[in-house]
Amino acid sequence: MHRSLAEPRLDSDLVDCARLDNDRLVVVGGQAVYWFHWLPS
């Protein structure tokens, strides 16, 4: 089993987040949208 840890440091308040599927996460801040894609190592 592989484990990973991600900690987004936003430039302002967290507005919303959504898990799109098993390996994609979108986080919306007041100034930007951040896309995360998990890849197996």
Number of C-alpha atoms within 10 A of each C-alpha: 3 6 6 8 5 7 5 10 9 15 10 11 11 16 12 11 14 11 12 10 8 8 11 13 15 14 17 17 16 12 12 13 14 13 13 13 12 11 9 9 6
